[in-house]
Amino acid sequence: MLFYSFFKSLVGKEVVVELKNDLSIQGTLHSVDQFLNIKLTDIDVVDREKYPHMLSVKSCFVRGSVVRYVQLPHEEVDVSLLQDATRKEAVQSRQSTAS
């Protein structure tokens, strides 16, 4: 749930989503669900010449299983918060397996 919570905090920010078929889409993160399915608005294709059929698309829904990378704005990433959340999740995981 760490990544889900993190992506929820980025709603409304510009991101680039690279898919497993090499299509990269830049747009505003509109929503994300627990399966990391992503809805983007105001999209633009990074490689317009390779994917001209995508030029007329203004918003899209991307299934989480086809996402390779999500590029985030550097200023929006709070590394210390992510590290703390990761440590807490690891401790909880160890405690639940020890019980």
DRENDOTI-995652 format. One record per residue: chain; z, x, y of N, C-alpha, C, O in turn; residue in three letters. Coordinates in Angstrom, 1 decimal. Example, Ala and Ser with C-alpha at 12.3 -4.5 7.8 and 13.67 -1.06 7.14 Angstrom:
<nodes>
   lumtor     n.zz     n.xx     n.yy    ca.zz    ca.xx    ca.yy     c.zz     c.xx     c.yy     o.zz     o.xx     o.yy   paro
        A      7.8     13.2     -5.7      7.8     12.3     -4.5      7.8     13.2     -3.3      8.5     14.2     -3.3    ALA
        A      7.1     12.8     -2.2      7.1     13.7     -1.1      7.9     12.9      0.0      8.0     13.4      1.1    SER
</nodes>
This chain:
<nodes>
   lumtor     n.zz     n.xx     n.yy    ca.zz    ca.xx    ca.yy     c.zz     c.xx     c.yy     o.zz     o.xx     o.yy   paro
        A      0.0      0.8     -1.2      0.0      0.0      0.0      0.0      0.9      1.3     -0.2      0.3      2.4    MET
        A      0.2      2.2      1.1      0.2      3.0      2.3     -1.1      3.0      3.0     -1.1      2.9      4.3    LEU
        A     -2.2      3.1      2.3     -3.5      3.1      3.0     -3.8      1.7      3.6     -4.4      1.7      4.7    PHE
        A     -3.4      0.7      3.0     -3.7     -0.7      3.5     -2.9     -0.8      4.8     -3.5     -1.3      5.8    TYR
        A     -1.7     -0.4      4.9     -0.9     -0.5      6.1     -1.5      0.3      7.2     -1.5      0.0      8.4    SER
        A     -2.0      1.5      6.8     -2.5      2.4      7.8     -3.8      1.8      8.4     -4.0      1.9      9.6    PHE
        A     -4.7      1.3      7.5     -5.9      0.7      8.0     -5.7     -0.5      8.8     -6.4     -0.8      9.8    PHE
        A     -4.7     -1.3      8.5     -4.3     -2.5      9.3     -4.0     -2.0     10.8     -4.2     -2.8     11.7    LYS
        A     -3.4     -0.9     10.9     -3.0     -0.4     12.2     -4.3      0.1     13.0     -4.2      0.2     14.3    SER
        A     -5.4      0.2     12.4     -6.6      0.7     13.1     -7.6     -0.5     13.4     -8.7     -0.2     13.9    LEU
        A     -7.2     -1.7     13.2     -8.0     -2.9     13.5     -8.3     -2.8     15.0     -7.4     -2.7     15.8    VAL
        A     -9.6     -3.0     15.3    -10.0     -3.0     16.7    -10.5     -1.6     17.2    -11.0     -1.4     18.3    GLY
        A    -10.4     -0.6     16.3    -10.9      0.8     16.6    -12.2      1.0     16.0    -12.6      0.4     15.1    LYS
        A    -12.9      2.0     16.6    -14.3      2.4     16.1    -14.1      3.3     14.9    -13.3      4.3     15.0    GLU
        A    -14.8      3.1     13.8    -14.8      3.9     12.7    -16.2      4.1     12.1    -17.1      3.3     12.5    VAL
        A    -16.4      5.1     11.3    -17.6      5.3     10.6    -17.3      5.2      9.1    -16.4      5.9      8.6    VAL
        A    -18.0      4.3      8.4    -17.8      4.1      7.0    -19.0      4.6      6.3    -20.1      4.2      6.5    VAL
        A    -18.8      5.6      5.4    -19.9      6.2      4.6    -19.8      5.5      3.2    -18.7      5.6      2.5    GLU
        A    -20.9      5.0      2.7    -20.9      4.3      1.4    -21.4      5.3      0.4    -22.0      6.3      0.7    LEU
        A    -21.2      4.9     -0.9    -21.6      5.8     -2.0    -23.1      5.9     -2.1    -23.6      6.8     -2.8    LYS
        A    -23.9      5.0     -1.5    -25.4      5.1     -1.5    -25.9      5.9     -0.3    -27.1      5.9      0.0    ASN
        A    -25.0      6.7      0.4    -25.3      7.5      1.6    -25.5      6.8      2.9    -25.9      7.4      3.8    ASP
        A    -25.4      5.5      2.9    -25.5      4.7      4.2    -24.2      4.9      4.9    -23.1      4.7      4.4    LEU
        A    -24.4      5.3      6.2    -23.2      5.4      7.1    -23.3      4.4      8.2    -24.3      4.3      8.9    SER
        A    -22.3      3.6      8.4    -22.2      2.5      9.3    -21.1      2.8     10.3    -20.0      3.0      9.9    ILE
        A    -21.4      2.8     11.6    -20.4      2.9     12.6    -20.2      1.5     13.2    -21.1      0.8     13.5    GLN
        A    -18.9      1.2     13.4    -18.6     -0.1     14.0    -17.1     -0.3     14.3    -16.3      0.7     14.1    GLY
        A    -16.8     -1.4     14.8    -15.4     -1.7     15.1    -14.7     -2.4     13.9    -15.3     -3.3     13.3    THR
        A    -13.6     -1.8     13.5    -12.9     -2.4     12.3    -12.3     -3.7     12.7    -11.4     -3.8     13.6    LEU
        A    -12.8     -4.8     12.1    -12.4     -6.1     12.3    -11.2     -6.5     11.4    -10.3     -7.1     11.9    HIS
        A    -11.3     -6.2     10.1    -10.3     -6.5      9.2    -10.4     -5.7      8.0    -11.4     -5.1      7.7    SER
        A     -9.3     -5.6      7.2     -9.2     -4.9      6.0     -8.2     -5.7      5.1     -7.2     -6.3      5.6    VAL
        A     -8.5     -5.7      3.8     -7.5     -6.4      2.9     -6.9     -5.4      1.9     -7.2     -4.2      2.0    ASP
        A     -6.1     -5.9      1.0     -5.4     -5.1      0.1     -6.2     -4.3     -0.9     -5.8     -3.3     -1.5    GLN
        A     -7.5     -4.7     -1.1     -8.4     -4.0     -1.9     -9.2     -3.0     -1.1    -10.2     -2.4     -1.7    PHE
        A     -8.9     -2.8      0.1     -9.6     -2.0      1.1    -11.0     -2.4      1.3    -11.9     -1.6      1.6    LEU
        A    -11.3     -3.7      1.2    -12.5     -4.2      1.6    -12.5     -4.2      3.1    -11.4     -4.5      3.7    ASN
        A    -13.6     -3.9      3.8    -13.6     -3.7      5.2    -14.6     -4.6      5.9    -15.8     -4.7      5.4    ILE
        A    -14.3     -5.2      7.0    -15.2     -6.0      7.8    -15.4     -5.3      9.1    -14.4     -5.0      9.8    LYS
        A    -16.7     -5.0      9.4    -17.0     -4.3     10.6    -17.8     -5.2     11.6    -18.6     -6.0     11.1    LEU
        A    -17.6     -5.1     12.9    -18.4     -5.8     13.8    -19.0     -4.8     14.8    -18.6     -3.6     14.8    THR
        A    -20.0     -5.2     15.5    -20.8     -4.4     16.5    -21.2     -3.1     15.8    -21.0     -2.0     16.3    ASP
        A    -21.9     -3.3     14.6    -22.3     -2.1     13.8    -23.5     -1.4     14.3    -24.4     -2.0     15.0    ILE
        A    -23.6     -0.2     14.0    -24.8      0.6     14.2    -25.0      1.6     13.0    -24.0      2.2     12.6    ASP
        A    -26.2      1.7     12.5    -26.4      2.6     11.4    -26.6      4.0     11.9    -27.3      4.2     12.9    VAL
        A    -26.0      5.0     11.3    -26.0      6.4     11.8    -27.4      6.9     11.6    -27.9      7.6     12.5    VAL
        A    -28.1      6.7     10.5    -29.5      7.2     10.3    -30.4      6.0     10.4    -30.8      5.4      9.4    ASP
        A    -30.9      5.7     11.6    -31.7      4.6     11.8    -33.1      4.7     11.2    -33.6      3.7     10.7    ARG
        A    -33.6      5.9     11.1    -35.0      6.1     10.5    -35.0      5.8      9.0    -35.9      5.3      8.4    GLU
        A    -33.9      6.1      8.3    -33.8      6.0      6.9    -33.5      4.5      6.5    -33.9      4.1      5.4    LYS
        A    -32.8      3.8      7.4    -32.4      2.4      7.1    -32.9      1.5      8.2    -32.0      0.9      8.9    TYR
        A    -34.2      1.3      8.5    -34.6      0.5      9.6    -34.3     -1.0      9.4    -34.2     -1.7     10.4    PRO
        A    -34.2     -1.4      8.2    -33.9     -2.9      7.9    -32.4     -3.2      8.3    -32.1     -4.4      8.4    HIS
        A    -31.6     -2.3      8.6    -30.2     -2.5      9.0    -30.1     -2.6     10.6    -29.0     -2.9     11.0    MET
        A    -31.1     -2.4     11.3    -31.0     -2.4     12.7    -30.7     -3.8     13.3    -30.0     -3.9     14.4    LEU
        A    -31.1     -4.9     12.6    -30.8     -6.2     13.1    -29.4     -6.7     12.7    -29.0     -7.8     13.2    SER
        A    -28.7     -6.0     11.9    -27.4     -6.5     11.4    -26.4     -6.1     12.5    -26.3     -5.0     13.0    VAL
        A    -25.5     -7.1     12.8    -24.5     -6.9     13.8    -23.1     -6.8     13.3    -22.2     -6.2     13.9    LYS
        A    -22.9     -7.4     12.1    -21.6     -7.3     11.5    -21.8     -7.2     10.0    -22.8     -7.7      9.5    SER
        A    -20.8     -6.7      9.2    -21.0     -6.6      7.8    -19.6     -6.6      7.1    -18.6     -6.2      7.7    CYS
        A    -19.6     -6.9      5.8    -18.5     -6.8      4.9    -18.8     -5.8      3.9    -19.8     -5.8      3.3    PHE
        A    -17.9     -4.8      3.7    -18.1     -3.7      2.8    -17.0     -3.8      1.7    -15.8     -3.8      2.0    VAL
        A    -17.5     -3.9      0.5    -16.5     -3.9     -0.6    -15.9     -2.5     -0.8    -16.5     -1.5     -0.7    ARG
        A    -14.6     -2.5     -1.0    -13.8     -1.3     -1.0    -14.3     -0.3     -2.1    -14.2      0.9     -1.9    GLY
        A    -14.8     -0.8     -3.2    -15.2      0.1     -4.3    -16.5      0.9     -4.0    -16.8      1.8     -4.7    SER
        A    -17.2      0.5     -2.9    -18.4      1.3     -2.6    -18.3      2.2     -1.4    -19.2      2.9     -1.0    VAL
        A    -17.0      2.3     -0.9    -16.7      3.2      0.2    -16.5      4.6     -0.3    -15.7      4.8     -1.2    VAL
        A    -17.2      5.6      0.3    -16.9      7.0     -0.1    -15.9      7.6      0.9    -14.9      8.2      0.5    ARG
        A    -16.2      7.5      2.2    -15.3      8.0      3.2    -15.2      7.0      4.4    -16.1      6.2      4.6    TYR
        A    -14.1      7.1      5.1    -13.9      6.4      6.3    -13.5      7.4      7.4    -12.5      8.1      7.3    VAL
        A    -14.4      7.6      8.4    -14.1      8.6      9.4    -13.4      7.8     10.6    -13.8      6.8     11.1    GLN
        A    -12.2      8.4     10.9    -11.3      7.7     11.9    -11.3      8.5     13.2    -11.6      9.7     13.2    LEU
        A    -11.0      7.8     14.3    -10.9      8.6     15.6     -9.6      9.4     15.5     -8.5      9.0     15.1    PRO
        A     -9.8     10.7     15.8     -8.7     11.7     15.7     -7.5     11.3     16.4     -6.4     11.5     15.9    HIS
        A     -7.6     10.7     17.6     -6.4     10.4     18.4     -5.6      9.2     17.9     -4.5      9.0     18.3    GLU
        A     -6.2      8.5     16.9     -5.5      7.3     16.3     -4.7      7.7     15.1     -4.0      6.8     14.6    GLU
        A     -4.8      8.9     14.6     -4.2      9.3     13.4     -2.8      9.9     13.7     -2.8     11.0     14.3    VAL
        A     -1.8      9.3     13.3     -0.4      9.8     13.5      0.0     10.5     12.2      0.5      9.9     11.2    ASP
        A     -0.3     11.8     12.1     -0.1     12.6     10.9      1.4     12.6     10.4      1.7     12.5      9.2    VAL
        A      2.3     12.7     11.4      3.7     12.8     11.0      4.2     11.4     10.4      5.0     11.4      9.4    SER
        A      3.7     10.3     10.9      4.0      9.0     10.4      3.5      8.9      8.9      4.1      8.3      8.1    LEU
        A      2.2      9.3      8.7      1.6      9.3      7.4      2.4     10.1      6.4      2.6      9.7      5.3    LEU
        A      2.8     11.3      6.8      3.6     12.2      5.9      4.9     11.6      5.6      5.3     11.6      4.4    GLN
        A      5.6     11.0      6.5      6.9     10.3      6.2      6.7      9.2      5.3      7.5      9.0      4.3    ASP
        A      5.7      8.4      5.5      5.4      7.2      4.6      5.1      7.7      3.2      5.5      7.0      2.2    ALA
        A      4.3      8.8      3.1      4.0      9.3      1.8      5.2      9.8      1.1      5.4      9.6     -0.1    THR
        A      6.1     10.5      1.8      7.4     11.0      1.1      8.2      9.8      0.7      8.7      9.8     -0.5    ARG
        A      8.3      8.8      1.5      9.1      7.6      1.1      8.6      6.9     -0.1      9.3      6.5     -1.0    LYS
        A      7.2      6.8     -0.1      6.6      6.1     -1.3      6.8      7.0     -2.6      7.0      6.4     -3.6    GLU
        A      6.7      8.3     -2.4      6.9      9.2     -3.6      8.3      9.0     -4.1      8.6      9.0     -5.3    ALA
        A      9.3      9.0     -3.2     10.7      8.9     -3.6     10.9      7.5     -4.3     11.6      7.5     -5.4    VAL
        A     10.4      6.5     -3.8     10.5      5.1     -4.4      9.9      5.1     -5.8     10.4      4.5     -6.7    GLN
        A      8.8      5.8     -5.9      8.1      5.8     -7.2      8.9      6.6     -8.2      9.0      6.1     -9.4    SER
        A      9.5      7.7     -7.8     10.4      8.5     -8.8     11.6      7.7     -9.2     12.0      7.7    -10.3    ARG
        A     12.2      6.9     -8.2     13.4      6.2     -8.5     13.1      5.0     -9.5     13.9      4.7    -10.3    GLN
        A     11.9      4.4     -9.3     11.6      3.3    -10.2     11.2      3.7    -11.6     11.4      3.0    -12.6    SER
        A     10.7      4.9    -11.8     10.4      5.4    -13.1     11.6      6.0    -13.8     11.7      6.0    -15.0    THR
        A     12.6      6.5    -13.0     13.8      7.0    -13.5     14.7      5.9    -14.1     15.6      6.1    -14.9    ALA
        A     14.6      4.7    -13.5     15.4      3.6    -13.9     15.0      3.0    -15.2     15.7      2.0    -15.7    SER
</nodes>
